[in-house]
C-alpha cells in the first residue's frame, strides 16, 4: 500500500513539474519569408486608473506598418488573438471568429482594450524613436531587448513595456 502511495506521489510531482515547465515555454515561431522583420517577446500595457484595460501577453510581430501580423499569446503559449493588416484591411482572429475593422488602430484598441500604436512599434523596436502624437518612446535600451513607451495624452496615461528578441 505504501509503495502505491509513493508511486502516486512521484507521478503527481512529475506532472506538476511538467506543468510548471510548460508555463515557461515559448510559443512556436511561425516561419517568416526571407527579409521580413520578426520580433518575439512579452509586452505589457497598463492604463492608469483602468484595471480592466491593463494587458500582458507574449507576442510575435512580423511584417511592416503597412502589411503585417501581431500574434498575442497567453502565459502557456496558447494563441489569444491574431491581428493582421494590409492596405484596406484589418482583421482580428480570436476565439474561432474573425472580425474586420476600419483601421489598424481600431483593431489594436479592440484586441488590447487600450490604444496601442502598433505601426510605430516597428520603428521603436528597430531603435528609431519615431514621434507619435501623445506617446513618448524610450528606445535607449533596444540593443538590450527592452522598450518602454508612455502615452501622456489623451488621458488617462498609459505605460507600454516590451521585452523582446529579434
C-alpha positions as CSV (number, residue, x, y, z in Angstrom):
1,X,0.0,0.0,0.0
2,X,2.8,2.4,0.9
3,X,4.6,1.8,-2.4
4,X,1.4,2.6,-4.2
5,X,1.1,6.0,-2.4
6,X,4.8,6.8,-3.1
7,X,4.4,6.0,-6.8
8,X,1.3,8.1,-7.0
9,X,3.1,11.0,-5.2
10,X,6.0,10.7,-7.6
11,X,3.6,10.7,-10.6
12,X,1.8,13.8,-9.2
13,X,5.1,15.6,-8.5
14,X,6.3,14.8,-12.1
15,X,3.0,16.0,-13.6
16,X,3.2,19.2,-11.5
17,X,6.8,19.9,-12.6
18,X,5.9,19.3,-16.3
19,X,3.0,21.8,-15.9
20,X,5.3,24.4,-14.4
21,X,7.9,23.9,-17.1
22,X,5.3,24.2,-19.8
23,X,4.2,27.6,-18.4
24,X,7.7,28.8,-19.1
25,X,7.7,27.6,-22.7
26,X,7.8,30.0,-25.6
27,X,5.2,29.6,-28.3
28,X,6.5,28.2,-31.5
29,X,7.7,30.8,-34.0
30,X,5.9,30.9,-37.3
31,X,8.5,30.9,-40.1
32,X,8.7,34.2,-41.9
33,X,9.6,34.9,-45.5
34,X,13.2,36.0,-46.1
35,X,13.7,39.7,-45.4
36,X,10.6,40.0,-43.2
37,X,11.1,41.7,-39.9
38,X,10.2,39.5,-36.9
39,X,10.2,40.2,-33.2
40,X,9.1,38.0,-30.3
41,X,8.8,38.5,-26.6
42,X,6.5,39.8,-24.0
43,X,4.6,43.1,-23.8
44,X,2.6,44.8,-21.0
45,X,0.2,47.7,-21.5
46,X,-1.1,49.4,-18.3
47,X,-3.6,52.2,-18.4
48,X,-3.6,54.2,-15.2
49,X,-6.8,54.0,-13.2
50,X,-8.2,51.4,-15.6
51,X,-7.5,48.0,-14.2
52,X,-9.8,46.4,-16.9
53,X,-7.6,48.0,-19.5
54,X,-4.3,46.5,-18.3
55,X,-3.0,43.9,-20.7
56,X,0.0,41.5,-20.7
57,X,0.9,38.8,-23.3
58,X,3.6,37.1,-25.2
59,X,3.8,38.3,-28.8
60,X,5.2,37.8,-32.2
61,X,5.3,40.8,-34.5
62,X,6.2,40.4,-38.1
63,X,5.9,42.4,-41.3
64,X,5.7,46.1,-41.6
65,X,3.4,49.0,-40.6
66,X,1.6,48.7,-44.0
67,X,1.3,44.9,-44.0
68,X,1.9,42.7,-41.0
69,X,0.7,40.4,-38.2
70,X,0.8,40.6,-34.4
71,X,0.1,37.3,-32.6
72,X,-0.6,37.5,-28.9
73,X,-0.1,34.5,-26.6
74,X,-1.2,33.5,-23.1
75,X,1.4,32.5,-20.5
76,X,1.4,28.8,-21.5
77,X,1.8,29.6,-25.3
78,X,-1.8,29.4,-26.4
79,X,-2.9,31.9,-29.0
80,X,-5.1,34.7,-27.6
81,X,-5.5,36.6,-30.8
82,X,-4.0,37.3,-34.2
83,X,-4.1,40.9,-35.6
84,X,-3.5,41.0,-39.3
85,X,-3.5,44.1,-41.5
86,X,-2.8,45.1,-45.1
87,X,-3.8,48.1,-47.2
88,X,-7.6,48.4,-46.8
89,X,-7.9,45.5,-44.3
90,X,-7.6,45.0,-40.6
91,X,-8.7,41.6,-39.1
92,X,-8.9,40.3,-35.6
93,X,-8.9,36.5,-35.2
94,X,-9.8,35.3,-31.7
95,X,-11.9,32.6,-30.2
96,X,-12.6,30.9,-33.5
97,X,-14.0,34.0,-35.1
98,X,-12.7,36.7,-37.4
99,X,-13.8,40.4,-37.2
100,X,-13.0,43.2,-39.6
101,X,-12.0,46.8,-38.5
102,X,-11.7,50.1,-40.4
103,X,-8.1,50.6,-39.3
104,X,-5.1,49.0,-37.6
105,X,-5.6,51.5,-34.7
106,X,-9.2,50.4,-34.2
107,X,-8.1,46.7,-34.4
108,X,-5.4,47.2,-31.8
109,X,-7.8,49.0,-29.5
110,X,-10.3,46.1,-29.6
111,X,-7.6,43.5,-29.1
112,X,-5.8,45.0,-26.2
113,X,-8.5,47.2,-24.6
114,X,-6.5,50.3,-24.9
115,X,-4.9,52.4,-27.7
116,X,-1.7,50.8,-28.9
117,X,0.4,52.3,-31.7
118,X,1.2,49.1,-33.5
119,X,2.6,50.8,-36.6
120,X,5.1,52.7,-34.5
121,X,6.3,49.6,-32.8
122,X,8.3,48.6,-35.9
123,X,10.4,51.7,-35.7
124,X,10.6,51.7,-31.9
125,X,11.8,48.0,-31.9
126,X,14.3,49.0,-34.5
127,X,15.7,51.7,-32.2
128,X,14.2,54.7,-34.0
129,X,12.1,57.0,-31.7
130,X,9.5,57.9,-34.3
131,X,7.3,60.5,-32.8
132,X,3.6,59.6,-32.3
133,X,1.2,62.2,-31.0
134,X,0.6,61.7,-27.3
135,X,3.4,59.0,-26.9
136,X,7.0,59.2,-25.7
137,X,9.1,56.2,-26.7
138,X,12.4,55.4,-24.8
139,X,14.5,53.4,-27.2
140,X,17.7,53.7,-25.3
141,X,17.6,50.0,-24.2
142,X,16.6,48.5,-27.5
143,X,20.0,47.0,-28.0
144,X,19.4,45.0,-24.8
145,X,15.9,43.9,-25.9
146,X,13.9,46.4,-23.9
147,X,11.5,49.1,-25.0
148,X,9.3,51.5,-22.9
149,X,6.7,54.0,-24.2
150,X,4.4,56.2,-22.3
151,X,1.1,57.8,-23.5
152,X,0.7,61.2,-22.0
153,X,-2.4,62.3,-23.9
154,X,-5.2,61.9,-24.2
155,X,-5.8,60.9,-20.5
156,X,-5.6,58.5,-18.9
157,X,-1.8,57.9,-19.1
158,X,-0.7,54.5,-20.3
159,X,2.6,52.6,-20.0
160,X,3.8,50.1,-22.6
161,X,6.8,47.8,-21.7
162,X,8.2,45.4,-24.2
163,X,11.0,42.8,-23.6
164,X,11.9,41.2,-27.0
165,X,14.4,39.4,-29.2
166,X,14.8,39.6,-32.8
